[in-house]
Amino acid sequence: MIATTPNLPYYAVIFTSVRTEIDENYEKMAERMIELAQLQKGFLGVESARNDIGITVSYWDRLESISNWKHNLEHTEAREKGRKLWYKKFTVRICKVERVYDFETEL
């Protein structure tokens, strides 16, 4: 599902990853991280897809909200587990969204 975001500007955190073969509760943790992020002040929405690489984009109202999310204890524990078990490689990019274009059809 495409996230509905507010008036500009806002911020996007783009998490791109390559997984290991280890699945040990990965889906459960991913679902928990989305649930937890939704409770954070400043969270605006999330979009995620996975094929050969995974891309998750979360949207935030300000940089301070992103920093607070990064330092959330449960999120920190999940990141550490990800480094040890689930990811071969990942990249995090933080961007300021200044322009948005939309398209939707009723087909």
C-alpha positions as YAML, in Angstrom:
chain: A
units: angstrom
residues:
- id: 1
  name: MET
  ca: [0.00, 0.00, 0.00]
- id: 2
  name: ILE
  ca: [1.22, 3.50, -0.81]
- id: 3
  name: ALA
  ca: [1.46, 5.71, 2.28]
- id: 4
  name: THR
  ca: [-0.59, 8.87, 2.48]
- id: 5
  name: THR
  ca: [1.72, 11.68, 3.54]
- id: 6
  name: PRO
  ca: [1.01, 15.25, 4.71]
- id: 7
  name: ASN
  ca: [1.91, 18.61, 3.26]
- id: 8
  name: LEU
  ca: [5.54, 19.15, 2.38]
- id: 9
  name: PRO
  ca: [8.26, 19.09, 3.50]
- id: 10
  name: TYR
  ca: [8.77, 15.89, 5.48]
- id: 11
  name: TYR
  ca: [11.48, 13.24, 5.66]
- id: 12
  name: ALA
  ca: [11.95, 9.76, 4.25]
- id: 13
  name: VAL
  ca: [14.18, 7.04, 5.67]
- id: 14
  name: ILE
  ca: [15.02, 4.56, 2.91]
- id: 15
  name: PHE
  ca: [16.24, 1.20, 4.21]
- id: 16
  name: THR
  ca: [17.58, -1.03, 1.41]
- id: 17
  name: SER
  ca: [18.73, -4.53, 2.33]
- id: 18
  name: VAL
  ca: [20.01, -7.88, 1.12]
- id: 19
  name: ARG
  ca: [18.96, -10.78, 3.34]
- id: 20
  name: THR
  ca: [20.87, -13.82, 4.54]
- id: 21
  name: GLU
  ca: [19.30, -17.29, 4.31]
- id: 22
  name: ILE
  ca: [18.42, -17.14, 8.03]
- id: 23
  name: ASP
  ca: [14.71, -16.57, 8.61]
- id: 24
  name: GLU
  ca: [14.59, -16.96, 12.41]
- id: 25
  name: ASN
  ca: [11.45, -14.86, 13.25]
- id: 26
  name: TYR
  ca: [12.33, -12.19, 10.66]
- id: 27
  name: GLU
  ca: [8.73, -11.57, 9.53]
- id: 28
  name: LYS
  ca: [7.51, -11.35, 13.11]
- id: 29
  name: MET
  ca: [10.20, -8.78, 13.95]
- id: 30
  name: ALA
  ca: [9.51, -6.78, 10.77]
- id: 31
  name: GLU
  ca: [5.81, -6.60, 11.67]
- id: 32
  name: ARG
  ca: [6.68, -5.57, 15.24]
- id: 33
  name: MET
  ca: [8.95, -2.78, 14.00]
- id: 34
  name: ILE
  ca: [6.13, -1.34, 11.88]
- id: 35
  name: GLU
  ca: [3.72, -1.56, 14.83]
- id: 36
  name: LEU
  ca: [6.27, 0.14, 17.08]
- id: 37
  name: ALA
  ca: [7.15, 2.84, 14.52]
- id: 38
  name: GLN
  ca: [3.46, 3.71, 14.18]
- id: 39
  name: LEU
  ca: [3.43, 4.54, 17.91]
- id: 40
  name: GLN
  ca: [6.35, 6.96, 17.61]
- id: 41
  name: LYS
  ca: [5.74, 10.69, 17.64]
- id: 42
  name: GLY
  ca: [6.29, 12.10, 14.17]
- id: 43
  name: PHE
  ca: [5.72, 8.84, 12.23]
- id: 44
  name: LEU
  ca: [3.75, 9.51, 9.02]
- id: 45
  name: GLY
  ca: [3.66, 6.18, 7.17]
- id: 46
  name: VAL
  ca: [5.61, 3.29, 5.65]
- id: 47
  name: GLU
  ca: [5.96, 1.39, 2.38]
- id: 48
  name: SER
  ca: [7.85, -1.87, 1.91]
- id: 49
  name: ALA
  ca: [8.69, -4.38, -0.83]
- id: 50
  name: ARG
  ca: [11.05, -7.33, -1.12]
- id: 51
  name: ASN
  ca: [12.38, -9.35, -4.05]
- id: 52
  name: ASP
  ca: [16.13, -9.80, -4.50]
- id: 53
  name: ILE
  ca: [16.56, -6.71, -2.35]
- id: 54
  name: GLY
  ca: [14.24, -5.25, 0.25]
- id: 55
  name: ILE
  ca: [13.25, -1.61, 0.33]
- id: 56
  name: THR
  ca: [11.37, -0.06, 3.21]
- id: 57
  name: VAL
  ca: [10.62, 3.65, 3.20]
- id: 58
  name: SER
  ca: [9.33, 5.25, 6.38]
- id: 59
  name: TYR
  ca: [8.11, 8.84, 6.49]
- id: 60
  name: TRP
  ca: [8.65, 11.25, 9.38]
- id: 61
  name: ASP
  ca: [7.71, 14.82, 10.20]
- id: 62
  name: ARG
  ca: [11.21, 15.94, 11.24]
- id: 63
  name: LEU
  ca: [14.78, 14.78, 11.73]
- id: 64
  name: GLU
  ca: [14.32, 14.71, 15.51]
- id: 65
  name: SER
  ca: [11.57, 12.08, 15.12]
- id: 66
  name: ILE
  ca: [13.92, 9.92, 13.04]
- id: 67
  name: SER
  ca: [16.64, 10.23, 15.68]
- id: 68
  name: ASN
  ca: [14.18, 9.28, 18.43]
- id: 69
  name: TRP
  ca: [13.13, 6.21, 16.42]
- id: 70
  name: LYS
  ca: [16.76, 5.21, 15.87]
- id: 71
  name: HIS
  ca: [17.39, 5.36, 19.62]
- id: 72
  name: ASN
  ca: [14.24, 3.41, 20.60]
- id: 73
  name: LEU
  ca: [15.49, 0.46, 22.67]
- id: 74
  name: GLU
  ca: [13.42, -2.24, 20.96]
- id: 75
  name: HIS
  ca: [14.38, -0.87, 17.52]
- id: 76
  name: THR
  ca: [18.06, -0.88, 18.56]
- id: 77
  name: GLU
  ca: [17.79, -4.53, 19.63]
- id: 78
  name: ALA
  ca: [16.16, -5.41, 16.28]
- id: 79
  name: ARG
  ca: [18.96, -3.63, 14.36]
- id: 80
  name: GLU
  ca: [21.59, -5.58, 16.28]
- id: 81
  name: LYS
  ca: [19.81, -8.87, 15.55]
- id: 82
  name: GLY
  ca: [19.57, -7.85, 11.89]
- id: 83
  name: ARG
  ca: [23.33, -7.32, 11.70]
- id: 84
  name: LYS
  ca: [23.99, -10.69, 13.33]
- id: 85
  name: LEU
  ca: [21.38, -12.84, 11.55]
- id: 86
  name: TRP
  ca: [19.18, -11.40, 8.83]
- id: 87
  name: TYR
  ca: [21.20, -9.05, 6.62]
- id: 88
  name: LYS
  ca: [24.19, -9.54, 4.37]
- id: 89
  name: LYS
  ca: [24.17, -5.83, 3.62]
- id: 90
  name: PHE
  ca: [22.01, -2.78, 4.15]
- id: 91
  name: THR
  ca: [22.03, 0.93, 3.47]
- id: 92
  name: VAL
  ca: [20.05, 3.67, 5.20]
- id: 93
  name: ARG
  ca: [19.38, 6.95, 3.40]
- id: 94
  name: ILE
  ca: [17.63, 9.93, 4.97]
- id: 95
  name: CYS
  ca: [16.07, 12.42, 2.59]
- id: 96
  name: LYS
  ca: [14.03, 15.58, 2.82]
- id: 97
  name: VAL
  ca: [10.94, 15.27, 0.61]
- id: 98
  name: GLU
  ca: [10.32, 18.59, -1.12]
- id: 99
  name: ARG
  ca: [8.18, 17.55, -4.08]
- id: 100
  name: VAL
  ca: [5.58, 14.81, -4.64]
- id: 101
  name: TYR
  ca: [3.76, 13.69, -7.80]
- id: 102
  name: ASP
  ca: [0.74, 11.39, -7.69]
- id: 103
  name: PHE
  ca: [-1.27, 9.35, -10.18]
- id: 104
  name: GLU
  ca: [-4.26, 7.11, -9.63]
- id: 105
  name: THR
  ca: [-6.75, 5.51, -11.97]
- id: 106
  name: GLU
  ca: [-10.06, 3.75, -11.38]
- id: 107
  name: LEU
  ca: [-9.20, 0.79, -13.69]
...
